Amino acid sequence: YSSGVLPTLLLTYVPKENNFPSFLVYTESQNYLAVQPKSKKTLTKSGVKNIVVVEGVRIPFLQSGTSYADLMPHDLARAALQGLLNRTSVPREVVDYIVYGTVIQEVKTSNVAREAALGAGFSDKTPAHTVTMACISSNQAMTTGVGMIAAGQCDVVVAGGVELMSDVPIRHSRKMRKTMLTLNRAKTLGQKLSLLSKIRPDYFAPELPAVAEFSTSETMGHSADRLAAAFAVSRLEQDEYALRSHTLAKKAQDGGLLLDVVPFKVPGKDTVTKDNGIRPSSMEQMGKLKPAFVKPYGTVTAANSSFLTDGASAVLLMSEEKALAMGYKPKAYLRDFVYVSQDPKDQLLLGPTYATPKVLEKAGLTMADIDVFEFHEAFAGQILANLKAMDSDWFAQNYMGRKSKVGAPPLEKFNTWGGSLSLGHPFAATGCRLVMTTAHSLKKEGGQYGLVAACAAGGQVRHSLLLSLSARVP
């Protein structure tokens, strides 16, 4: 996950009495009926091109070090792209552009979007590039696609994200790297031996990657622990929320609600069909774990934190005109989005609090208009701190320059199918998962608007991609 960045997606479900065409959201694995949505205003803007999500998929999110451990990132991204092609039957040649997000890059495939696209059978004439914005990298990929379509540069864009935490780059120390590069330029045996004689034992100490802020050197878990303490979020509250996430995710998985998941035949292994990090426990068992970051008195543990995850996702974006001309039934309409940033030290994980009111005001909506909230769960303490901040007039007035609070989302509308704590969090792939979960949940519940938000590293927040979920009501 990336610290400080919040992605928000607003989804709207459009009944037949609205002005623009309405369609029944369709999925091949659908096993529930869409509920009649409430009649609300649409967010269609005159003269602005409608951009839709046609479909979105992800391969199962797995704990790092399990079935994907021997693969490379482009293998996972390729599988997600192939899953999207199989689900939609979209001709490869119709896709104008491919954008992928990733956080920890594999040096052999720095432009993983291009390598995955070629591996999935896309034409070498189809451009592809890779973006990185910490945990909202696939959000950035999606909004990049939205911009391309809105500008008239493209009609069809595939966006997605991939992360493989099972195999991350581990570098030699800088001293060793410098010596090796100099050694490569040495011309005589004497010069080479002289350089080798200067190598000391500490040169062999590797540089290990860490989920830490470059500007503050603080790990995100430590930031989450401090944030929880600042908002008086107890260990008990965090464990209860984490248990809620796993319980709801298990219920959604068993109920066949996670419709974005597509099976993946891992080379040399069995076919993976579901996420493997969903593990409802008990408060008693969770209470036995020791603090993971601030020791011995911290409240953030392995049980109430998101775990290292491998996975990939992909969504198919089109202009509404193109989608309808090709006979597709849009899952959702992408209406708007905002990115915000704040202090990466003390407000690293408070992105949702700052971004939510901005996107709502931009759309002319209130919290009461939102039917589904999907927030990225980096840590249970981070979620609960944001909910408290959003419900605080004092915080709004003293830190946000606002007259009053925006209000906290009601839990009956909030992450009701689990979240990153339970489903997993492959950094760059989570954004697409949030969007598709929101779309499917809106359809099932008959809602119109959904809001997606996520914190990200660097104190940044991308908040609010507004989608309107469209359905033809008989």
C-alpha positions in Angstrom: 0.0 0.0 0.0 1.2 3.5 -0.5 1.1 5.9 2.3 -0.8 9.2 2.2 -2.6 8.7 -1.0 -6.3 8.1 -1.2 -8.1 6.9 -4.2 -11.9 7.4 -4.3 -14.3 6.0 -6.8 -17.9 7.2 -6.9 -20.2 4.8 -8.6 -23.8 5.6 -9.6 -26.5 3.1 -10.5 -28.8 4.7 -13.1 -32.5 3.7 -13.3 -34.5 3.9 -16.5 -36.1 7.3 -15.7 -32.7 9.0 -16.0 -31.6 10.8 -19.1 -28.8 8.6 -20.5 -29.1 5.0 -21.6 -29.4 2.4 -18.8 -28.3 -1.2 -19.0 -28.4 -4.3 -17.0 -24.9 -4.9 -15.5 -23.9 -8.3 -16.7 -21.3 -10.8 -15.6 -20.9 -14.4 -16.7 -20.4 -15.6 -13.2 -23.4 -13.6 -11.9 -25.4 -15.5 -9.3 -27.6 -12.7 -7.9 -30.3 -10.4 -9.2 -29.7 -6.7 -9.4 -31.9 -4.7 -6.9 -34.0 -1.9 -8.3 -31.9 1.3 -7.7 -33.2 4.4 -6.0 -34.1 7.2 -8.3 -31.4 10.0 -8.0 -30.0 12.7 -10.1 -27.4 11.7 -12.7 -24.0 13.4 -12.9 -23.9 13.6 -16.7 -22.2 16.8 -17.8 -23.1 18.6 -20.9 -20.4 18.4 -23.5 -18.3 16.0 -21.5 -17.7 12.5 -22.9 -19.1 9.7 -20.8 -16.4 7.1 -19.9 -17.4 3.7 -18.7 -15.9 0.6 -17.0 -16.9 -2.3 -19.3 -15.4 -5.0 -17.1 -12.7 -5.7 -14.6 -11.0 -8.8 -13.3 -8.1 -9.9 -11.1 -6.3 -13.1 -10.5 -6.7 -14.4 -7.0 -4.7 -12.4 -4.4 -2.3 -14.7 -2.6 0.0 -14.3 0.4 3.5 -13.8 -0.8 5.7 -16.9 -0.8 2.9 -19.2 -1.9 1.7 -20.3 -5.4 3.1 -17.3 -7.3 6.5 -17.4 -5.7 8.4 -18.7 -8.8 6.8 -16.3 -11.3 7.7 -12.8 -12.4 5.4 -9.7 -12.2 4.7 -9.7 -15.9 3.4 -13.3 -15.6 0.8 -12.1 -13.2 -0.1 -9.1 -15.2 -0.3 -11.2 -18.4 -2.7 -13.6 -16.6 -5.0 -10.7 -15.6 -5.0 -9.3 -19.1 -5.8 -12.7 -20.6 -8.6 -13.1 -18.0 -10.0 -9.7 -19.1 -9.9 -10.8 -22.7 -11.6 -14.1 -22.0 -14.3 -12.4 -19.9 -15.1 -9.7 -22.4 -14.1 -11.2 -25.8 -12.9 -7.8 -26.8 -10.7 -8.0 -29.9 -7.1 -7.2 -29.0 -6.8 -4.9 -32.0 -9.6 -2.7 -30.7 -7.5 -1.7 -27.6 -5.8 1.7 -28.3 -3.5 1.8 -25.2 -2.5 -0.2 -22.1 -1.5 1.4 -18.8 -0.3 -0.6 -15.8 0.8 0.4 -12.3 3.5 -1.3 -10.2 5.4 -0.2 -7.1 8.4 -2.5 -6.6 9.7 -2.8 -10.1 11.5 -5.9 -11.5 14.6 -4.5 -13.2 14.4 -6.9 -16.1 10.9 -5.7 -17.0 10.9 -2.0 -16.0 7.9 -1.3 -18.4 5.9 -4.3 -17.1 2.8 -3.0 -19.0 4.5 -3.6 -22.4 5.9 -7.0 -21.5 2.6 -8.2 -20.1 0.7 -6.9 -23.1 3.0 -8.7 -25.6 2.8 -11.9 -23.5 -1.0 -11.7 -23.6 -1.0 -11.5 -27.3 -1.6 -7.8 -27.9 -0.2 -6.3 -31.1 3.3 -4.9 -30.9 1.6 -1.8 -32.4 -0.4 -1.2 -29.2 1.4 1.3 -27.0 1.8 0.5 -23.3 3.4 2.3 -20.4 3.9 1.8 -16.6 3.1 4.2 -13.8 4.0 4.2 -10.2 2.2 6.0 -7.3 2.6 3.7 -4.4 -0.6 1.9 -3.4 -2.7 3.9 -5.8 -0.7 3.0 -8.9 -3.6 1.2 -10.6 -5.8 4.2 -9.7 -3.3 6.4 -11.5 -3.4 3.9 -14.4 -7.2 4.1 -14.5 -7.3 7.9 -14.4 -4.6 8.1 -17.0 -6.9 6.1 -19.2 -9.8 8.3 -18.4 -7.8 11.3 -19.4 -6.8 9.7 -22.7 -10.4 8.9 -23.6 -11.7 12.2 -22.4 -9.1 14.0 -24.6 -10.2 12.0 -27.6 -6.8 10.3 -28.0 -8.3 6.9 -27.4 -11.6 5.1 -27.3 -10.5 1.9 -25.6 -7.9 1.7 -22.8 -6.9 -1.2 -20.6 -5.6 -0.2 -17.2 -4.4 -2.4 -14.3 -1.8 -3.1 -11.7 0.5 -5.8 -10.6 2.7 -6.6 -7.6 4.9 -9.6 -6.7 6.1 -9.4 -3.2 7.5 -13.0 -3.3 10.5 -11.8 -5.2 11.7 -8.2 -4.6 15.0 -6.6 -5.7 17.7 -6.9 -3.1 20.7 -4.8 -3.9 24.4 -4.9 -3.0 25.6 -2.1 -0.7 26.5 1.1 -2.4 30.1 0.5 -1.6 30.0 -2.8 -3.4 28.1 -1.4 -6.3 30.6 1.3 -6.8 33.5 -1.1 -6.6 32.0 -3.5 -9.1 31.3 -0.7 -11.6 34.8 0.6 -11.2 36.1 -2.9 -11.6 34.3 -3.2 -14.9 36.3 -0.3 -16.2 39.6 -1.5 -15.0 41.9 -2.4 -17.9 44.9 -4.2 -16.3 45.1 -7.1 -13.9 46.9 -4.9 -11.5 44.1 -2.4 -11.4 41.6 -5.1 -10.9 43.5 -6.7 -8.0 44.0 -3.3 -6.4 40.2 -2.7 -6.4 39.4 -6.2 -5.1 41.9 -5.7 -2.2 39.8 -2.8 -1.0 36.7 -4.8 -0.5 35.8 -5.1 3.2 33.3 -7.4 5.0 30.7 -4.6 5.4 30.6 -4.3 1.6 28.6 -7.6 1.5 25.7 -6.3 3.6 22.7 -6.2 1.3 20.3 -3.3 1.0 16.9 -4.8 1.8 13.7 -3.1 0.6 11.3 -1.7 3.3 7.9 -0.2 3.3 9.2 3.1 4.6 9.0 6.7 3.8 12.2 8.0 2.1 11.6 11.5 3.5 11.1 10.4 7.1 12.7 6.9 7.2 9.6 5.7 9.1 7.9 2.5 8.2 4.2 2.7 7.4 3.4 0.3 10.3 5.1 2.7 12.7 3.1 5.6 11.2 -0.1 3.6 11.6 0.7 2.9 15.3 1.3 6.6 16.0 -1.9 7.5 14.1 -3.9 5.1 16.1 -2.5 6.5 19.3 -3.2 10.1 18.2 -6.9 9.2 17.7 -7.2 7.0 20.7 -7.9 3.9 18.7 -7.4 1.0 21.0 -5.9 -2.4 20.3 -9.3 -4.0 21.0 -11.0 -1.7 18.4 -8.4 -2.6 15.8 -8.7 -6.3 16.4 -12.5 -6.1 16.2 -12.3 -4.3 12.9 -9.8 -6.7 11.4 -12.0 -9.6 12.5 -14.9 -7.9 10.8 -13.0 -7.6 7.6 -12.0 -11.3 7.5 -15.5 -12.4 8.5 -17.2 -10.3 5.8 -14.7 -11.4 3.2 -15.2 -15.0 4.0 -19.0 -14.5 3.7 -18.6 -12.8 0.3 -16.2 -15.4 -1.0 -18.5 -18.3 0.1 -21.5 -16.4 -1.3 -19.9 -16.1 -4.8 -19.9 -12.3 -4.6 -16.2 -11.7 -5.6 -17.1 -11.7 -9.2 -13.9 -10.0 -10.4 -11.8 -13.0 -9.5 -10.7 -15.2 -12.5 -8.9 -18.5 -12.2 -5.2 -18.7 -13.0 -3.4 -21.9 -14.0 0.0 -21.4 -12.4 2.7 -23.0 -14.7 3.8 -26.3 -13.1 1.2 -26.0 -10.4 -2.6 -26.3 -9.8 -5.1 -23.7 -10.9 -5.6 -21.0 -8.3 -9.3 -20.0 -8.0 -9.6 -17.9 -4.8 -7.8 -15.5 -2.5 -5.9 -17.4 0.2 -5.5 -14.7 2.9 -9.0 -14.7 4.2 -8.8 -16.3 7.6 -11.4 -15.4 10.2 -9.9 -16.0 13.7 -11.1 -15.0 17.1 -10.5 -12.1 19.4 -8.7 -14.4 21.8 -6.2 -15.6 19.2 -5.7 -12.1 17.8 -5.1 -10.8 21.3 -2.1 -13.1 21.8 0.0 -11.4 19.1 2.6 -9.0 20.1 3.0 -5.5 18.6 4.8 -5.6 15.2 6.2 -2.1 15.0 6.1 0.0 18.2 7.4 -2.4 20.9 6.4 -3.3 23.5 3.4 -0.9 23.8 2.2 -0.5 20.3 -1.3 -1.6 19.1 -0.6 -2.6 15.4 0.0 -6.3 15.0 0.2 -8.8 12.1 -3.4 -9.6 12.6 -4.8 -6.0 12.2 -2.5 -5.1 9.3 -2.7 -6.0 5.6 -0.3 -8.7 4.6 2.3 -8.9 1.8 0.5 -10.1 -1.2 1.0 -11.1 -4.8 -1.6 -10.3 -7.5 -2.6 -8.4 -10.6 -5.8 -6.8 -11.9 -7.1 -5.2 -15.1 -10.1 -3.1 -16.2 -11.5 -2.3 -19.6 -12.3 1.4 -20.1 -14.2 2.8 -23.1 -16.0 5.9 -24.2 -19.7 5.2 -23.7 -20.3 5.6 -27.4 -17.7 3.0 -28.3 -19.0 0.6 -25.7 -22.6 0.8 -26.9 -21.5 0.5 -30.5 -19.7 -2.7 -29.6 -22.7 -4.1 -27.8 -21.2 -3.9 -24.3 -23.2 -3.2 -21.1 -21.2 -0.8 -18.9 -20.5 -1.8 -15.3 -20.1 1.8 -14.3 -19.6 5.3 -15.5 -16.4 7.1 -14.4 -17.4 10.7 -13.5 -14.7 12.4 -11.6 -11.6 12.1 -9.4 -9.3 14.2 -7.3 -5.8 13.7 -6.0 -4.7 15.4 -2.7 -1.5 15.3 -0.6 -0.6 16.1 2.9 2.3 15.9 5.5 4.0 12.5 5.0 5.0 12.3 8.7 2.0 13.0 10.9 -0.8 12.7 8.3 0.6 9.9 6.1 -2.5 7.7 6.3 -5.2 10.4 6.5 -5.9 10.7 2.8 -9.5 9.6 2.9 -10.4 12.3 5.4 -9.0 15.0 3.2 -10.1 13.7 -0.1 -13.7 12.7 0.6 -15.2 16.2 1.1 -13.4 17.5 -2.0 -14.8 14.9 -4.3 -18.3 15.1 -2.9 -18.3 18.9 -3.3 -17.0 18.6 -6.8 -19.8 16.2 -7.6 -22.5 18.2 -5.7 -23.2 15.2 -3.4 -23.1 14.6 0.3 -22.2 11.5 2.4 -25.9 10.7 2.5 -25.9 10.2 -1.3 -23.3 7.5 -1.2 -24.6 4.0 -1.2 -21.3 2.0 -1.1 -18.0 3.0 0.5 -14.8 1.1 -0.4 -11.7 2.3 1.5 -8.4 0.6 1.2 -7.5 -1.1 4.5 -3.8 -0.7 5.0 -4.2 -1.1 8.8 -7.3 -1.4 11.0 -6.0 1.5 13.0 -5.6 3.6 9.9 -9.3 3.0 8.9 -10.6 3.7 12.4 -8.5 6.9 12.7 -9.9 8.2 9.4 -13.4 7.4 10.5 -12.9 9.4 13.7 -11.2 12.3 11.9 -14.0 12.4 9.3 -16.5 12.6 12.2 -14.7 15.4 14.1 -15.7 19.1 13.8 -12.5 19.9 15.7 -10.3 18.2 13.2 -12.1 19.7 10.3 -11.8 23.2 11.7 -8.2 23.0 13.0 -6.5 20.9 10.3 -8.6 21.0 7.2 -9.8 24.6 7.3 -13.4 23.6 7.1 -16.4 24.8 9.1 -17.7 21.4 9.9 -17.0 17.6 9.6 -17.9 15.6 6.5 -19.1 12.8 8.6 -18.1 9.1 8.9 -19.5 6.5 6.6 -22.0 4.2 8.2 -20.5 0.8 8.7 -23.5 -0.9 7.0 -22.4 0.7 3.8 -18.6 0.4 4.4 -16.4 -2.4 3.1 -19.2 -4.9 3.4 -17.4 -7.6 1.4 -14.2 -7.3 3.4 -11.1 -5.3 2.4 -7.4 -5.3 2.0 -6.9 -6.6 5.6 -8.5 -9.9 4.5 -8.6 -10.0 0.7 -4.9 -9.0 0.4 -3.1 -5.9 -0.9 -0.8 -6.3 -3.9 0.2 -2.7 -3.8 -0.4 -1.6 -7.3 -3.3 -4.0 -8.0 -5.6 -2.9 -5.2 -7.2 0.1 -6.9 -8.9 -1.9 -9.6 -10.1 -4.3 -7.0 -11.7 -1.5 -5.1 -13.4 -0.2 -8.2 -14.9 -3.5 -9.2 -16.0 -4.4 -5.7 -17.8 -1.1 -5.5 -19.5 -1.7 -8.9 -20.7 -5.2 -8.1 -21.8 -4.2 -4.6 -23.8 -1.2 -6.0 -25.5 -3.5 -8.5 -26.4 -6.1 -5.8 -27.7 -3.5 -3.4 -29.5 -1.3 -6.0 -27.3 1.7 -5.1 -26.4 4.5 -7.3 -23.2 6.1 -6.0 -20.1 4.5 -4.6 -17.0 6.1 -3.2 -13.5 4.5 -3.4 -10.6 5.9 -1.3 -7.1 4.7 -0.5 -4.1 6.1 1.4 -0.7 5.9 -0.3 3.0 6.6 0.4 4.4 10.0 0.4 1.4 11.6 2.1 -0.5 11.7 -1.2 -4.1 10.9 -1.7 -6.0 10.3 -4.9 -9.6 10.6 -4.0 -12.7 10.2 -6.0 -13.3 8.5 -9.2 -16.9 9.0 -9.8 -18.7 6.1 -11.5 -22.4 5.8 -12.4 -23.5 2.2 -12.5 -26.0 1.8 -15.3 -28.8 -0.7 -15.6 -31.8 -1.3 -17.8 -34.7 -1.9 -15.5 -37.4 -4.0 -17.0 
